[in-house]
């Protein structure tokens, strides 16, 4: 993403009225445990690593969203 990375985008999103509770799932080529922990600490629901299987993407997203209250 030019100009802004994912964590910076999420921080900016959380500052906008009406978006404080918007569910966020990162899709990134980064997948180290410390990066996953950072994203979750910022409030992301989860992270999907690239490359991903497009045939299972929808079910993966549903599984992540269904875990949340």
N, C-alpha and C positions, 0 to 999 in steps of 0.2 A: 504494500500500500504506500503510495508516494506521500511523503509529508507527515505521516502519522502511523505508528505501529498499533497493533491490536490493544495492548494494555492502555496506551494513551487514548485510543478511541473509546474504550470502555469507561475510562475515568470521565471523559467529556460527556458521554452518553448519560452517565449517572447524574450529571449536573443539570440536565435538561428537565424542566417540569414534565411530569407524566411518564418519564422513562427510568425512574429510579428502580423499578421492579421488573423491567423488561428482561425476559430470559435471554441469556447470551451463551452461545456455544461457539468456541473458537475452532476454526479449521486451519491448520497450520502444518508446515513441514517440520516445525520444531516439536520435539516430543520427549525431551529430557525430563526426568521426574521433577527437577527444580523448576522447570518452566510450567509444567502442569500445576504444581503447587502455587506458583505465582499467579497464574490465571484464576485458579479457584479462590485464592486469597482476595483477589479483586472482585469476586462475586460471580465469576463465570460458572455455569452449571457443570461444564465438562469441556473436553478438548478432543477433537477428531484429528488424527494424524493423516497427513498426505504421504504417499498416495492412499486413497481410500477406494473401497469397492462401490461403484455407483449403483450396483444392483442391491446393495444392502444399506445404502445411506438413509433412506426413508425410515427403515425399521430401527436403525441405530439412533436416529434423532428422536423417534417416538419413545424408545427405551429410556433415553436420557430425560426427556420431558416427563415421562410417567413416574420417574423416581422422585420428582420434586413434589412437595405438598401443594 
